[in-house]
Amino acid sequence: MVPDLPTQSRHTRSSPEALSPRSPLPRLSSQLTLERILDDLGSTLLNPLTTVTDPHQAVTGVVAFDPHDDQIIPAGAIVLGIGLADAAGIQRCLGSMAAAGAHVLIVRGPGDLLETLSQAAHGHGICVFTLVSGASWTQLSNLINSLLVDPRGVDDTETIDGLPGGDLFAVANAIGSLLGAPITIEDRNSRVLAFSTGQDAADGPRIETILDRQVPDEYTRRLQSAGFFTKLYSSVDPVSIRLDVDGVEIKNRVAIAVRAGGEILGSVWAALPNEIDEEGAQIFRDMAKIAALHMLRLRAGDGLDRRLRADLLATALEGGDGAEYAIRKLGVESSPIAVFAIGVDPEVTSQLDEAIETQRIADAINVYLAAVRPQASAARLGGTIFGILPVRDVVAGEDQTQRFVSDLVARAGTRVRVCGGIGPIVTDSRDLLSAREGARRALRVCLDRRDRNDSVAMLSQVYVDSLLLDLSDQVSMRRDQLSGPVHRLHDYDLRNHTDFVLTLDTWLTCMGDVSKAADLLHIHANTLRYRLRRLAEITDLDLDDPDARFAAQLLLRIDPELTSEYAETNAG
């Protein structure tokens, strides 16, 4: 069992002398409140600009305010005022927040702007905090999201030794109260999973670790060189080390491995002014066992949550009666919805690499959505990532969605070619299936356009291209044996190593403009005219007949072999 703690307020930090081994552990609610954020992050990251009127208000998410985007702000969300630079932007932000029921704004700006903001925020009933110097918006967003515990992952009705199952922050706070020291819980890669209150009492390296949610590489290398991790993971007892880094005063570190059977899950770290005594070592050993149970519960909960959201999204995108329930569970039933699809170009990856890369991108997108668009959802369904984005209205939502998906694609496509497609925006959940199909069709067009830079498109922008791909699919499926003037010309090119198909295709693409087509082919205009007369003689193709020109151009579009085989033959 975990050693018991005295009952105390989250605003009161007990000294080691005040601890009693017979007192109950503090129990934390699974619903995130502003009070908990201020307790855990306030002294490290935030400074109050206005009075906090309701510290117990629920926090539902975190969203970055974009003054140039007519976005939806969820009720109860913390708003990051990243783009606020003038009084007009402040008024728009505060008005949007008040209308949405969001009452916490975090900003960073010059003194005159903060004074204007403070006065305006009071009239809207919004409390404002400033982000401390040296901390980034990404760090703040990640830290707040780490505190946003989903009821499916941490449930007050399911406890482990008196703490909500999977709540590593509660575990860290319990250990910190028992030892009277700031605590971090880390995974095998030295990534911070949770931390206790009171980190401002630690040293510079610990604060840097909390801000980045990762132990700095410099310290990790020193620990590895000293053989510390080998000693840590081979022992069942706490292990101490004191690093001397360029004269920086660093408190003694005491760590213990967290195990589940023979598997190392991570470690618990305390920053102590002195060596740990036997009583503290026993607390560490006991709490490491409890931490293991919570880490296993959290790992299982994360997997379950991903599967549940993916199942809900898949159900929603099937349309029909089940879609309404799924959309309601996903929390976007009251807004028009845009459906998008994101995929990896299969031509640049193997089938296995494509699956791995698609899953990697899906995971990265979900992390990004949690930070900037918590009301949106995405999941890998088959070989494609599908997602939904609630928008304010159908018309403005098209531009908003295209900017949003373009940003996702730009972030995801750093290693391989990635494209995105957007279906029609719908207001009825029963139409989500057709919207999903529209997104898939638009994505396919973008992936097919390897010679163009437009990697994201709405179906309405590429509808004709999509129809041509559908027609090409039908020709292939029926195994039609195509013939006629264009295919006779293709056969002639293959036999005689000529380029009449390319000549015809270029001339048709240029709408019969001989000078433009000749320039593209790098030949004289008279040479092009001769070739056109010659290909007409070979195939009996009447180039003066608009129906014949349309038929030729259609065949060239739906049968890419007509030009690709010519290019390959001449390349050889």
Secondary structure by P-SEA (a helix, b strand, c coil): ccbbbccccccccccccccccccccbbbbccccaaaaaacccccccccccccccccccccbbbbbbccccccccccbbbcccccccaaaaaaaaaaaaaacccbbbbbbcaaaaaaaaaaaaaacbbbbbbcccccaaaaaaaaaaacccccccccccccccccccaaaaaaaaaaaaacbbbbbbcccccccccccccccccaaaaaaaaaccccaaaaaaaaaaaaaaaaaacccbbbbbbbcccccccbbbbbbbbccccccccccccccccccaaaaaaaaaaaaaaaaaaaaaaaaaaaaaaaaaaaaaaaaacccaaaaaaaaaccccbbbbbbbbbcccccccaaaaaaaaaaaaaaaaaaaacccccbbbbbcccccccccccccaaaaaaaaaaaaaaaaaaaacccbbbbbbccccccccaaaaaaaaaaaaaaaaaaccccccccccccccaaaaaaaaaaaaaaaaccccccaaaaaaaaaaaccccaaaaaaaaaaaccaaaaaaaaacccaaaaaaaaaaaaaacccccccaaaaaaaaaaaaacccccaaaaaaaac
